[in-house]
Amino acid sequence: MLANLFADIPDKAPEELFTTLLQNPQCRIERIVSYGQASPEGFWYDQPQDEWVLLLQGSAELDLDG
């Protein structure tokens, strides 16, 4: 079990790092560590499930439709 969200984070990685913290049939909570990775230009990510994002450190940019 991960006790500290900032524990075991490498200085850099070639892709985002995903750690599932909790999962059940109704919900999945993940820690996602990103080093500036981004979707390709013109790519639109669409998924059937809802998503809630909490940024704990750094900065991010989200483009939303509607």
C-alpha positions in Angstrom: 0.0 0.0 0.0 1.2 3.5 -0.9 1.3 5.6 2.3 2.7 8.8 0.8 1.6 10.1 -2.6 5.0 11.6 -3.2 6.9 8.5 -2.3 8.8 6.3 -4.8 8.7 8.8 -7.7 11.7 8.7 -10.0 13.3 11.9 -11.2 12.1 11.3 -14.7 10.4 8.7 -16.9 9.8 8.4 -20.6 6.0 8.0 -20.1 3.4 8.7 -17.4 3.5 6.4 -14.3 0.2 4.9 -13.1 -0.4 3.4 -9.7 -3.9 2.1 -8.7 -4.6 3.2 -5.2 -8.2 1.9 -4.9 -10.5 0.0 -7.3 -14.0 -1.4 -7.0 -16.8 -1.8 -9.5 -18.0 1.8 -9.0 -14.6 3.7 -8.7 -10.9 3.6 -9.5 -8.5 6.0 -7.9 -5.0 6.3 -9.5 -1.9 8.2 -8.8 -0.6 9.5 -12.2 2.9 11.0 -12.4 3.6 12.9 -15.5 6.8 14.6 -16.7 5.3 16.8 -19.3 3.9 14.2 -21.6 1.0 15.3 -23.8 -1.4 13.9 -26.3 -0.4 14.4 -29.9 -1.6 17.6 -31.6 -5.2 17.2 -32.8 -5.8 14.1 -30.7 -9.1 14.2 -28.7 -9.3 11.8 -25.8 -12.9 10.5 -25.2 -13.9 7.9 -22.6 -17.2 6.4 -21.4 -16.5 6.9 -17.7 -16.4 10.2 -15.7 -13.1 11.5 -14.5 -12.1 13.8 -11.7 -8.6 15.2 -11.6 -6.7 16.7 -8.7 -3.3 18.3 -9.4 -1.1 18.2 -6.3 2.1 19.7 -7.7 3.2 21.5 -10.8 0.9 22.8 -13.5 -1.4 21.3 -16.2 -3.5 22.3 -19.1 -6.9 20.7 -19.9 -9.0 21.4 -23.0 -12.6 20.6 -22.5 -15.4 20.3 -25.0 -18.6 22.0 -23.9 
